[in-house]
Amino acid sequence: MNLLSANLFLFVLGIQGIQFEPSTVGHVVSEIKDRYSAYIDFKGTADHSAAISANETEAQILPRQAAYWYESIAHQGISAFGPSGYAVYRNVKDYGATGNGVTDDTAAINAAISAGGRCGRGCSSTTTTPAVIYFPAGTYLISSSIVDYYFTQLIGNPNSPPVLKATSSFSGFGLIDGDPYYTSNLNWGSTNVFFRQVRNFVFDLTSIPATSQATGIHWPTAQATSLQNIVFQMSSAAGTQHTGLFCESGSAGFMTDITFNGGIVGASIGNQQFTMRNLIFNNCVTAISQLWDWGWVYQGISINNCQKGIDISAGGSSAQNVGSVTLIDSSITNTPIGIIASYTSSSSPATAGSLIIENVVLTNVPTAIQLTGGSTILAGTSGSMTIAGWGQGHKYTPSGPTQFQGIITPNSRPASLLSGSKYYVQSKPQYNTLPVSSFQSVRSGGAAGNGVHDDTFALQQVINNAAAAGAVVYFDAGTYLVTSTLFIPAGSKIVGEGYAVIMSSGSYFNNMASPQPVVRVGNAGDTGQVQWSDMIVSTQGAQAGAVLIEWNLNTSGTPSGMWDVHTRIGGFVGSNLQYAQCPSGSQNTGTCIGAYMSMHITPSAAGLYMENNWLWTADHDIDDPSNRQLTIFSGRGLLIESTAGTFWLVGTAVEHHTLYQYQFANTKNIYAGFIQTETPYYQPAPSAPYPFTSISTLNDPVFPTSCQTSTPCANAWGLRILSSSNILIYGAGLYSFFDNYSTTCSNNPGPENCQSAIASVEGSVSQVHVYCLSTVGTTDMLLRSGSVVAVYSDNNNVYPDTIALYTA
């Protein structure tokens, strides 16, 4: 590949996307690896008291544990396609952990994670050995890293979050290491680490000497992952070298409800893209050090009593590493410098350092934005001020590009999307105040979850009974086969264990001329609320008529919610859409049409909050040791055509669908940030819409049958906005990496010709605004009713090309 001089790019064939890491980040990682190299295989002391210093052996009064339903419920989840007798649920105390704050629990916790032949060192990925590792309340003393395996959820008691407390002699790349460097490379490719969570913990680094470098969590990661409800407790002493979160690469992702207390850096982070919500930084030297990115959304950030707020200056003005950042609904208080940036009229790359700020309150922040070197870009205040709208980069309003740096008119926000002056948000419910009697298990209700037995009837009975009783449906871990539509009525609350899977199968879903939903939420005209979390909807084999999720429900008042619910089409054991059936380039349309559409929000629907959802057609086989690439066809990604509107898309991604990824048609009042897409790797062989046809009643795009140039002109759209209003997009990454599995077309610099265009605004629209639009591999970044608005060559960035502000 052609490389930017200041950066290091690594492309790994068969693994999703491009791995990108600036050389400066590599140096940081190398230093940490050298420091911890002696501890790569260290699992804790054999003598559980030997590593504990005298001041750590004093008796401690542990908090009384508050009951949490998940600890008490019957644990009967299974891995449908895993080893016989495999245990999904593991309580760390069953493996010898004490949680008494005195005994070294490192080895016991790592044993709980690794037991059962799981996907650890040397394993690329698998879906057959998922695990939920549960931590009751307590203080768990650890002397080296807890290694978080692939497809693992680490869950603490939210009513009394367990404390992971490092010993004074702790060594490791994070109290939790989410991707170890057993060699010179990460164990799991960071753009391929899916399906994992860490939630409800306190990371206590305060016993580690302040002058020793230490990290709370090492978290290079990709889609369908999350951190939630975490506190990092670090030293605030002068010269502190503690860091809460370190992430050097990946293609993520989402995190929320995290507090960073103390440390030299709260979060030191680099990734292709991320949505981070409700992060609180107290008494850090630097709250956020942005190592690199393509696009990023910070929503609801609170920075208090730090020396520096957000540092996006990495690389300096001549070789910036940060692509773009969007900061909204946030506050910075008692902090001398709010933001440090490197962007100038002559900085390089031209659009790197793009920044949009909207509705950010400063209190006693003398310098709002400072240029590297010390000069002031935007003055702050010793009192209080609100930055209603400010930005820098390239803008199209609607034509351009115009380089700008200064005040912008903020978006006019529809009242229906707001809570006070901020966009409405809602964290994933954990039902922590409910007793275990409020939950109804689907396996206890007769469902098998083994991926073979038809569970349609049993599941429907449990869902109906729970809704009538006001109970929560609990999907024990497993794969639940359905042969007809599963209906979720208003009033339902559904939570999955270990990403429980609903998988369609059979002829009912295999008629392209008569598409059927796998899961239907409400019927047209129904009103009420539904909450749904921690599950996957999938298909098995040829399912040319399967609409994985159809949402009809109209919710007024408190919105319905869908958190950590994903669609996964092919690429896993049991799907019958793996390398054996659908190898790359095979075009097996008889067996490899995996879905008609991932998710359809219909005209009758309204009031849905979506958070951390990944609608994915597999580009590679997760259960193949080499992660070999696939050709699987799925027609459409996410279609929203609600006439009433009112939707929130927080940290969502839609990938590898044939016609489009996101389409908003005849709708209104949508907040979306960050959104991320990828074009199918096989296109243009064949070109869209093959093997589907464009359906006018669905407002499907019509593709040309021939192209005027050699650049493919009939590839999937990343984003289409049709005849809609109040579509407010806060950060978008629309990527086209491949031309029939070749990446030559997406090299940077140039030629960016994997496809001719990737985003389109059509028809009569109003209040359509896009902040920080980044594209890869497309010649034309944006069209308006067929006419080119922006071309890539005018907007080069660190790897993608970026427009900071677009108004239709």
C-alpha positions in Angstrom: 0.0 0.0 0.0 1.0 3.7 -0.4 1.6 5.0 3.1 1.3 8.4 4.6 4.7 9.4 5.7 3.8 10.1 9.3 1.7 7.0 9.8 1.8 3.3 9.8 -0.9 1.3 8.2 -1.4 -2.5 8.4 -4.0 -4.3 6.4 -4.7 -7.9 7.4 -6.4 -10.0 4.7 -9.5 -11.7 5.8 -10.1 -9.5 8.8 -12.6 -6.8 8.7 -11.5 -3.4 7.6 -8.1 -1.6 7.8 -5.9 -1.7 10.8 -4.4 1.8 11.2 -2.0 3.0 13.9 0.2 6.1 13.8 3.8 5.4 14.5 3.7 7.6 17.6 1.2 5.2 19.1 3.4 2.3 18.2 6.2 3.8 20.3 3.9 4.2 23.3 2.8 0.5 23.0 6.5 -0.6 22.6 7.4 1.1 25.8 4.6 -0.6 27.7 5.4 -4.0 26.2 9.0 -3.8 27.2 8.1 -2.9 30.7 5.7 -5.8 31.1 7.4 -8.4 28.9 8.4 -10.5 31.9 4.8 -10.9 33.0 3.2 -12.1 29.7 2.5 -15.5 31.1 2.1 -14.5 34.7 -1.2 -15.7 36.2 -0.8 -14.6 39.8 1.2 -16.1 42.7 0.9 -19.8 43.6 0.9 -18.8 47.2 -2.0 -16.5 47.3 -0.7 -14.4 50.2 2.9 -14.1 49.0 2.5 -11.0 46.8 0.6 -9.0 49.4 2.5 -6.3 51.2 2.1 -5.7 54.9 -0.2 -2.7 54.5 -2.5 -4.7 52.3 -3.1 -7.5 54.8 -4.9 -5.5 57.3 -8.5 -6.6 58.0 -11.0 -4.8 55.9 -14.7 -4.2 56.4 -16.3 -5.3 53.2 -19.6 -3.7 52.1 -22.7 -5.7 52.6 -23.7 -7.2 49.3 -27.0 -6.0 47.8 -28.9 -8.7 46.1 -28.8 -8.8 42.3 -31.2 -11.0 40.3 -28.7 -12.3 37.9 -26.6 -13.9 40.7 -29.7 -15.7 42.0 -31.4 -16.9 38.8 -31.0 -20.5 37.6 -28.0 -20.7 35.3 -29.0 -23.0 32.5 -27.6 -21.2 29.5 -25.7 -23.3 26.9 -23.5 -22.8 23.8 -25.6 -24.5 21.1 -22.6 -25.4 19.0 -20.0 -25.5 21.7 -18.4 -28.4 23.5 -20.6 -30.8 25.4 -21.2 -29.7 28.9 -19.7 -26.3 28.3 -20.5 -23.7 31.0 -21.4 -20.2 29.8 -22.0 -18.7 33.2 -19.1 -18.6 35.6 -19.1 -17.1 39.1 -15.5 -16.2 40.0 -16.0 -17.4 43.5 -16.7 -20.9 42.2 -13.1 -20.8 40.8 -11.5 -19.9 44.1 -11.7 -16.1 44.1 -12.5 -14.7 47.6 -13.2 -11.0 47.0 -12.0 -10.4 50.6 -9.4 -7.7 49.6 -6.6 -9.8 51.2 -6.1 -12.9 49.1 -4.6 -12.6 45.6 -7.5 -13.5 43.3 -5.6 -13.2 40.0 -5.2 -16.8 39.2 -8.8 -17.7 40.2 -10.3 -15.0 38.1 -8.2 -15.9 35.1 -9.1 -19.6 35.6 -12.8 -18.6 35.5 -12.3 -16.8 32.2 -10.1 -19.5 30.5 -11.8 -22.7 31.6 -13.4 -24.9 29.0 -11.0 -24.6 26.1 -11.9 -21.0 25.2 -10.5 -18.6 22.6 -7.3 -17.4 24.2 -3.7 -17.2 23.1 -3.3 -18.0 19.4 -7.0 -18.2 18.7 -8.3 -15.6 16.1 -12.0 -15.8 17.1 -14.9 -18.1 17.7 -18.6 -18.0 18.6 -18.7 -21.5 20.1 -17.2 -20.6 23.6 -19.0 -17.5 24.9 -18.8 -16.8 28.6 -20.3 -14.6 31.2 -18.0 -14.0 34.1 -19.9 -12.8 37.1 -18.3 -11.0 40.1 -20.3 -10.7 43.3 -19.7 -7.7 45.5 -16.3 -7.6 47.1 -12.7 -6.4 46.7 -10.7 -8.6 44.4 -6.9 -8.1 44.9 -4.9 -8.8 41.7 -1.2 -8.8 41.1 -1.2 -9.0 37.3 -3.6 -8.6 34.4 -7.0 -10.2 34.2 -7.0 -11.4 30.5 -10.4 -10.8 28.9 -10.9 -13.6 26.3 -12.8 -13.3 23.0 -16.6 -13.3 23.3 -16.6 -12.6 27.1 -18.8 -10.5 29.2 -17.3 -9.5 32.6 -20.2 -8.4 34.8 -20.2 -7.1 38.3 -23.1 -6.6 40.7 -24.5 -3.2 39.8 -25.9 -2.7 43.3 -22.5 -3.0 44.9 -19.9 -2.9 42.1 -16.9 -5.2 42.8 -13.5 -3.6 43.2 -10.5 -4.8 41.2 -7.7 -3.6 43.4 -4.1 -3.8 42.2 -1.4 -4.7 44.6 1.5 -2.3 45.1 3.7 -4.6 43.0 1.2 -5.0 40.2 2.6 -5.7 36.7 0.6 -6.0 33.5 -0.9 -4.1 30.6 -4.0 -3.0 32.5 -5.8 -4.4 35.4 -7.9 -5.9 32.6 -6.0 -6.6 29.4 -8.6 -6.8 26.6 -6.0 -7.9 24.0 -2.6 -9.0 25.1 0.7 -8.7 23.2 1.9 -12.3 23.5 4.1 -11.5 20.5 4.8 -8.2 18.7 1.1 -8.2 17.6 -2.1 -8.1 19.5 -3.5 -11.6 20.1 -6.8 -10.7 18.4 -6.8 -8.3 15.5 -8.3 -5.2 17.1 -10.7 -4.6 14.2 -12.0 -8.1 14.7 -12.7 -8.3 18.5 -16.5 -8.4 18.6 -19.2 -9.4 21.2 -17.8 -8.4 24.6 -18.7 -6.2 27.6 -17.2 -5.1 30.8 -19.7 -3.4 33.3 -20.2 -2.6 36.9 -16.7 -2.4 38.3 -14.3 -0.1 40.2 -10.7 -0.2 39.1 -8.5 0.7 42.0 -4.9 1.6 41.1 -4.2 3.6 44.2 -1.9 1.0 45.8 0.5 1.2 42.8 3.0 3.9 43.5 2.0 7.2 41.9 5.2 7.4 39.9 4.8 3.9 38.4 3.1 3.7 35.1 -0.1 1.8 35.4 -3.3 1.3 33.3 -6.8 0.4 34.4 -8.0 -1.3 31.2 -6.3 -2.0 27.9 -9.1 -2.0 25.3 -8.3 -2.2 21.6 -11.7 -3.4 20.3 -14.2 -3.4 17.5 -18.0 -3.5 17.0 -20.6 -4.9 19.4 -18.5 -4.2 22.4 -19.0 -1.9 25.4 -17.8 -0.6 28.7 -20.5 0.6 31.1 -20.8 1.7 34.7 -17.1 1.8 35.6 -15.0 3.9 38.0 -11.3 4.3 37.6 -9.6 5.3 40.9 -6.1 6.6 40.3 -3.5 8.5 42.2 -3.9 12.3 42.2 -0.4 12.9 43.7 2.1 15.1 41.9 3.9 13.2 39.2 1.2 10.5 38.9 1.7 8.2 36.0 -1.6 6.3 36.2 -4.0 6.1 33.2 -7.5 4.8 33.3 -8.2 3.6 29.8 -5.7 2.8 27.1 -6.8 2.0 23.5 -4.4 2.1 20.6 -6.4 0.6 17.7 -9.6 -1.0 16.5 -12.9 -0.3 14.8 -15.4 0.3 17.6 -17.5 0.9 19.4 -19.3 2.3 22.4 -18.8 3.1 26.1 -20.9 4.9 28.7 -21.3 5.9 32.3 -17.6 5.9 33.3 -15.8 8.0 35.9 -12.1 8.7 35.9 -10.7 10.0 39.2 -7.0 11.2 39.2 -4.2 10.0 37.0 -1.9 11.6 34.4 -4.5 10.8 31.7 -8.0 9.6 32.2 -8.5 8.1 28.8 -5.6 7.7 26.2 -7.3 6.5 23.1 -7.0 5.8 19.4 -9.4 3.9 17.2 -11.1 4.3 13.8 -14.3 5.5 15.4 -16.1 5.5 18.8 -19.1 6.9 20.5 -18.4 7.8 24.2 -21.3 9.0 26.4 -21.5 10.2 29.9 -17.9 10.1 30.8 -16.8 12.1 33.9 -13.2 13.1 34.5 -12.2 14.5 37.9 -8.7 15.7 38.9 -6.9 14.2 35.9 -3.8 16.0 34.6 -5.2 15.5 31.1 -8.8 14.2 30.9 -8.6 12.8 27.3 -5.5 12.2 25.1 -6.7 11.5 21.6 -3.9 9.5 20.0 -5.6 9.2 16.6 -8.9 8.6 15.0 -11.0 8.8 11.9 -14.1 10.0 13.6 -15.3 10.3 17.2 -18.4 11.5 19.2 -18.2 12.6 22.8 -21.7 13.1 24.1 -22.4 14.2 27.7 -18.8 14.5 28.8 -18.0 16.2 32.1 -14.4 17.4 32.8 -13.7 18.8 36.3 -10.6 20.2 37.9 -8.2 18.9 35.3 -5.2 20.7 33.9 -6.2 19.9 30.3 -9.5 18.8 28.9 -9.3 17.1 25.5 -6.0 17.0 23.6 -6.5 16.3 19.9 -3.1 17.8 18.9 -1.3 14.4 18.3 1.3 14.6 15.5 1.4 18.4 15.4 0.3 20.7 12.6 2.5 19.1 10.0 1.4 15.5 10.5 -1.9 15.4 12.5 -3.1 12.0 13.7 -6.6 12.9 14.7 -9.2 12.9 11.9 -12.3 14.4 13.5 -14.0 14.9 16.8 -17.6 16.0 17.6 -18.2 17.2 21.2 -21.8 17.9 22.3 -23.9 18.4 25.4 -20.9 18.5 27.6 -19.2 20.6 30.3 -15.7 21.6 31.3 -15.1 23.1 34.7 -12.1 24.6 36.6 -9.7 23.5 33.9 -7.1 25.9 32.5 -7.3 24.6 28.9 -10.4 23.1 27.5 -9.1 21.7 24.2 -5.7 21.5 22.6 -5.6 21.3 18.8 -3.1 21.4 15.9 -5.4 22.5 13.1 -4.4 25.7 11.1 -5.1 27.0 7.7 -1.9 25.2 6.5 -1.8 22.1 8.7 -1.6 18.7 7.1 -3.5 16.6 6.2 -5.8 19.4 5.1 -8.9 18.3 7.0 -7.3 16.5 9.9 -8.2 17.9 13.3 -11.8 18.7 12.1 -13.8 19.6 15.2 -17.4 20.4 15.9 -18.6 21.7 19.3 -22.3 22.1 20.1 -23.8 23.0 23.5 -20.8 22.8 25.7 -20.7 24.8 29.0 -17.4 26.2 30.2 -17.0 27.3 33.8 -13.6 28.8 34.9 -11.8 27.7 31.7 -9.5 30.5 30.8 -8.6 29.1 27.4 -11.4 27.2 25.5 -9.2 26.0 22.6 -5.4 26.3 22.5 -3.2 25.7 19.5 -0.2 23.5 20.0 2.6 25.8 21.1 0.4 27.9 23.3 -1.5 30.5 21.2 -5.2 30.9 21.8 -7.7 29.8 19.2 -10.8 30.5 21.2 -10.8 32.4 24.5 -12.5 30.9 27.5 -13.8 32.6 30.6 -13.2 32.9 34.4 -16.9 32.8 34.8 -19.3 30.7 32.8 -20.1 30.6 29.1 -21.8 28.2 26.6 -20.3 27.4 23.3 -23.5 27.0 21.3 -21.7 26.1 18.1 -18.1 26.2 17.0 -16.1 24.3 14.4 -13.0 24.0 12.2 -12.3 22.1 9.0 -14.1 22.2 5.7 -17.7 23.1 5.2 -20.3 22.7 2.5 -23.3 25.0 3.2 -24.5 23.5 0.8 -21.6 24.1 -1.6 -17.9 24.1 -0.8 -15.3 23.4 0.3 -14.8 26.4 2.4 -12.1 26.2 5.1 -13.4 27.6 8.4 -12.5 28.0 12.0 -14.9 29.8 14.3 -18.5 30.1 15.4 -21.2 28.1 13.6 -25.0 28.2 13.9 -25.9 25.1 16.0 -28.5 22.7 14.8 -32.1 23.6 15.6 -33.0 20.6 17.7 -36.6 19.2 17.6 -38.2 19.3 21.1 -39.2 15.6 20.7 -35.5 14.6 20.7 -34.6 16.5 23.9 -34.4 16.2 27.6 -34.0 19.7 28.7 -31.5 21.4 26.4 -29.7 18.1 25.7 -30.5 15.1 23.5 -32.3 12.4 25.3 -30.2 9.5 26.5 -31.0 6.3 28.4 -28.5 3.8 29.6 -29.1 0.1 29.2 -31.4 -1.2 32.0 -29.9 -3.8 34.2 -33.2 -4.3 36.2 -31.0 -4.2 39.4 -33.9 -3.3 41.7 -36.1 -6.2 40.6 -36.2 -9.5 42.5 -35.4 -12.7 40.7 -39.1 -13.6 40.8 -39.7 -10.8 38.2 -37.9 -12.8 35.5 -39.2 -15.6 33.3 -36.6 -17.9 31.7 -37.3 -19.1 28.2 -35.5 -22.4 28.9 -37.6 -22.9 32.0 -40.6 -22.2 29.7 -39.7 -25.1 27.4 -37.4 -23.6 24.8 -34.3 -25.7 24.1 -31.9 -23.1 22.7 -29.8 -25.8 21.1 -30.0 -24.4 17.5 -31.8 -27.5 16.3 -35.2 -27.7 18.1 -38.0 -25.4 16.8 -38.5 -23.0 19.7 -41.0 -20.7 18.1 -44.0 -21.8 20.2 -42.3 -22.0 23.5 -40.7 -18.6 23.1 -44.0 -17.0 22.1 -45.7 -18.4 25.1 -43.1 -17.1 27.5 -43.1 -13.6 25.8 -46.9 -13.4 26.0 -47.1 -14.6 29.6 -44.3 -12.2 30.7 -45.9 -9.2 29.0 -49.3 -10.0 30.7 -47.6 -10.4 34.1 -45.3 -7.4 33.8 -42.3 -9.7 34.1 -39.0 -9.5 32.3 -38.2 -12.2 29.7 -34.9 -13.8 30.3 -33.2 -15.4 27.3 -30.8 -17.9 28.8 -27.6 -18.2 26.7 -28.3 -20.3 23.7 -29.4 -20.3 20.0 -33.2 -20.3 19.6 -34.4 -21.6 16.3 -37.7 -20.1 15.0 -39.6 -21.1 11.8 -42.2 -18.3 11.8 -42.3 -14.7 13.1 -41.7 -14.1 16.8 -44.0 -11.3 18.1 -43.0 -8.9 20.9 -46.0 -7.1 22.2 -46.1 -3.7 23.8 -45.1 -3.8 27.5 -42.4 -6.4 26.9 -39.0 -6.3 28.6 -36.4 -8.7 27.2 -32.8 -9.3 28.3 -30.4 -11.9 26.9 -27.6 -13.8 28.6 -24.3 -14.1 26.7 -25.7 -12.6 23.5 -28.5 -15.2 23.2 -29.4 -15.7 19.6 -32.8 -15.9 17.9 -32.1 -17.6 14.5 -34.6 -18.0 11.7 -34.7 -21.1 9.6 -36.9 -22.7 6.9 -38.9 -21.9 3.9 -41.2 -19.3 5.6 -38.3 -16.9 5.5 -36.9 -17.9 2.1 -39.3 -16.2 -0.3 -37.8 -12.9 -1.7 -41.2 -12.1 -3.2 -42.9 -12.3 0.3 -40.6 -11.0 2.9 -41.4 -11.9 6.6 -40.0 -10.6 9.8 -38.0 -12.9 12.1 -38.9 -10.6 15.1 -41.8 -8.2 14.9 -42.1 -5.6 17.6 -45.7 -4.5 17.8 -48.2 -4.4 15.0 -49.1 -1.4 12.9 -51.1 0.9 15.1 -49.9 -0.5 18.4 -48.8 1.9 21.1 -46.7 1.3 24.3 -43.1 0.6 25.2 -40.6 -2.2 24.7 -37.2 -2.7 26.2 -34.8 -5.1 24.6 -31.1 -5.7 25.4 -28.1 -8.0 24.9 -29.2 -10.3 22.1 -28.4 -11.2 18.5 -30.9 -12.0 15.7 -29.5 -14.2 12.9 -30.5 -16.4 10.0 -29.7 -20.0 9.1 -28.9 -20.9 5.5 -30.9 -19.4 2.6 -33.3 -16.8 4.0 -34.0 -14.5 1.0 -37.2 -13.1 2.5 -36.0 -12.6 6.1 -36.4 -9.2 7.7 -34.5 -9.8 10.9 -36.2 -7.0 13.0 -39.4 -5.2 12.1 -40.3 -2.3 14.4 -43.9 -1.1 14.2 -44.5 0.2 17.8 -45.5 3.8 18.4 -44.1 5.0 21.7 -44.9 8.3 23.2 -43.6 9.5 26.5 -40.5 7.5 27.7 -39.1 6.0 24.5 -38.7 2.3 23.8 -35.1 1.1 23.8 -32.9 -1.4 22.1 -29.5 -1.7 23.7 -26.7 -4.1 22.5 -29.1 -5.9 20.2 -27.3 -6.9 17.0 -28.1 -8.7 13.7 -25.6 -11.2 12.4 -26.0 -12.7 9.0 -23.7 -15.7 8.4 -20.1 -16.3 9.4 -20.6 -18.5 12.5 -21.1 -22.2 13.3 -24.8 -23.1 12.9 -25.5 -20.4 10.3 -24.8 -22.7 7.3 -23.4 -19.5 5.8 -19.7 -20.2 6.4 -16.6 -20.6 4.3 -17.7 -24.1 3.3 -20.9 -22.8 1.7 -20.1 -19.2 0.8 -16.4 -18.6 0.1 -15.4 -15.2 -1.2 -16.2 -14.8 -4.9 -18.5 -17.8 -5.0 -21.8 -16.0 -5.8 -23.8 -18.9 -4.6 -27.2 -17.2 -4.8 -29.1 -20.4 -4.2 -27.6 -20.9 -0.7 -26.0 -17.7 0.3 -28.8 -15.1 0.3 -28.9 -14.7 4.0 -31.5 -12.0 4.5 -33.8 -9.5 2.8 -33.3 -6.7 5.3 -31.6 -6.4 8.7 -34.0 -3.9 10.3 -37.2 -2.1 9.1 -38.7 0.7 11.2 -42.0 1.1 9.5 -44.3 4.1 8.9 -46.3 3.5 12.0 -43.4 3.4 14.4 -42.1 6.2 16.6 -40.1 6.8 19.8 -37.2 4.3 19.7 -33.8 4.8 21.3 -31.2 2.6 19.8 -27.7 2.3 21.5 -24.7 0.2 20.4 -26.4 -1.8 17.7 -24.4 -3.5 14.9 -26.3 -4.8 11.9 -23.7 -7.0 10.2 -23.6 -9.2 7.2 -20.5 -11.3 7.8 -17.5 -10.5 5.5 -15.5 -13.3 7.1 -16.0 -16.5 9.0 -15.6 -15.9 12.7 -15.3 -19.6 13.3 -12.7 -20.3 10.7 -9.2 -20.4 12.2 -7.9 -18.1 9.4 -11.0 -15.9 9.3 -11.4 -16.4 5.6 -13.6 -14.1 3.6 -17.2 -14.8 2.6 -19.6 -13.7 -0.1 -23.0 -13.5 1.6 -25.9 -11.5 0.1 -28.3 -9.5 2.3 -30.5 -6.9 0.6 -30.9 -3.9 2.9 -29.5 -2.6 6.1 -31.5 -0.2 8.3 -34.6 1.4 6.7 -36.4 4.1 8.7 -39.6 5.3 7.1 -41.6 6.4 10.1 -43.9 9.3 9.4 -43.9 10.5 13.1 -40.1 10.0 13.5 -38.4 10.6 16.8 -35.4 8.2 16.9 -32.0 8.2 18.5 -29.2 6.2 16.9 -26.3 6.3 19.4 -23.2 4.4 18.4 -24.7 2.3 15.6 -23.1 0.5 12.6 -24.5 -1.2 9.6 -22.3 -3.2 7.2 -22.1 -5.2 4.0 -25.7 -5.0 2.7 -26.2 -5.1 -1.0 -28.4 -2.0 -1.7 -27.7 0.3 1.2 -26.6 0.5 4.9 -28.7 3.4 6.3 -31.8 4.7 4.5 -34.0 7.4 6.0 -37.1 7.9 3.7 -40.1 10.2 4.3 -39.2 10.5 7.9 -38.2 13.1 10.5 -36.6 13.9 13.8 -33.6 11.6 13.9 -30.5 12.0 16.0 -27.7 9.8 14.7 -24.1 9.7 16.0 -21.7 8.1 15.4 -22.9 6.0 12.4 -20.5 3.7 10.6 -20.8 1.6 7.4 -18.9 -0.7 5.1 -19.7 -1.5 1.5 -19.8 -5.3 0.7 -16.3 -6.5 -0.2 -17.4 -8.4 -3.2 -18.9 -5.5 -5.1 -18.9 -4.7 -8.0 -18.7 -8.4 -8.8 -21.6 -8.6 -8.8 -22.9 -5.0 -8.8 -26.0 -3.9 -6.9 -28.8 -4.7 -6.7 -28.0 -8.3 -7.7 -29.2 -10.7 -6.6 -32.1 -8.5 -5.4 -34.3 -6.2 -7.4 -35.1 -2.6 -6.5 -38.6 -2.3 -5.0 -40.2 1.1 -5.5 -42.6 0.8 -2.6 -39.5 0.5 -0.3 -37.9 3.5 -2.0 -35.0 1.3 -3.0 -32.2 3.0 -5.0 -32.1 2.3 -8.7 -28.6 1.5 -9.9 -27.1 2.2 -13.3 -26.5 -0.8 -15.6 -23.3 0.8 -17.0 -20.7 3.3 -15.7 -19.2 6.3 -17.5 -15.8 5.6 -16.0 -13.9 2.6 -14.7 -14.9 3.5 -11.2 -17.7 1.2 -10.0 -21.0 3.1 -10.0 -23.4 0.4 -8.7 -22.2 -0.3 -5.2 -24.2 -0.1 -2.0 -25.0 3.3 -0.6 -23.6 4.0 2.9 -26.3 6.6 3.6 -29.4 7.7 1.7 -31.7 10.5 3.0 -34.9 10.9 1.0 -37.6 13.6 1.4 -37.0 13.9 5.2 -36.6 16.6 7.7 -34.7 17.2 10.9 -32.1 14.5 10.2 -29.2 15.4 12.4 -26.1 13.4 12.0 -23.2 13.9 14.5 -20.3 12.0 13.0 -20.4 9.4 10.2 -17.8 7.0 8.8 -18.8 5.6 5.4 -16.2 3.2 4.2 -15.6 1.3 1.0 -12.3 -0.6 1.4 -12.6 -3.2 -1.4 -13.1 -3.6 -5.2 -13.9 -7.3 -5.5 -11.7 -8.1 -2.5 -8.8 -5.8 -3.7 -7.8 -2.9 -1.5 -5.8 -1.0 -4.1 -8.8 1.3 -4.6 -8.8 2.6 -1.0 -5.2 3.4 -0.6 -4.4 6.8 0.9 -3.2 9.0 -0.8 -5.4 8.2 -3.8 -7.0 7.1 -6.0 -10.1 6.5 -3.7 -12.1 4.7 -6.5 -13.6 1.6 -4.9 -17.0 3.2 -5.8 -18.1 6.4 -7.4 -20.4 7.7 -4.6 -21.4 6.6 -1.1 -23.8 9.2 0.4 -26.9 10.8 -1.2 -29.5 13.4 -0.2 -32.5 13.3 -2.4 -35.9 15.0 -2.9 -37.4 17.8 -0.8 -35.5 17.9 2.5 -35.2 20.4 5.4 -32.9 20.7 8.3 -30.6 17.9 7.1 -27.2 18.5 8.8 -24.1 16.3 8.9 -21.2 16.9 11.2 -17.8 15.3 10.6 -18.6 13.1 7.6 -15.6 10.8 6.8 -15.5 8.5 3.8 -13.0 6.0 2.5 -12.6 4.6 -1.0 -15.2 6.7 -2.7 -14.5 9.3 -5.4 -17.5 11.4 -4.6 -18.2 11.8 -0.9 -21.7 13.2 -1.2 -24.4 13.7 -3.8 -27.5 16.0 -3.8 -30.2 14.7 -6.0 -27.7 13.1 -8.3 -25.3 16.1 -8.5 -21.8 15.9 -6.9 -21.5 18.0 -3.8 -18.0 17.0 -2.6 -15.1 15.0 -3.9 -12.5 13.2 -1.9 -9.5 15.0 -3.4 -10.7 18.3 -1.8 -10.9 16.9 1.7 -8.0 14.6 2.5 -7.6 13.5 6.1 -5.4 11.0 8.0 -6.9 8.0 6.1 -10.4 8.9 5.2 -11.6 12.2 3.7 -13.6 14.5 5.9 -16.2 17.2 5.7 -16.6 18.9 9.1 -20.0 20.5 8.3 -22.7 19.9 5.7 -26.0 21.5 5.4 -28.4 20.4 2.7 
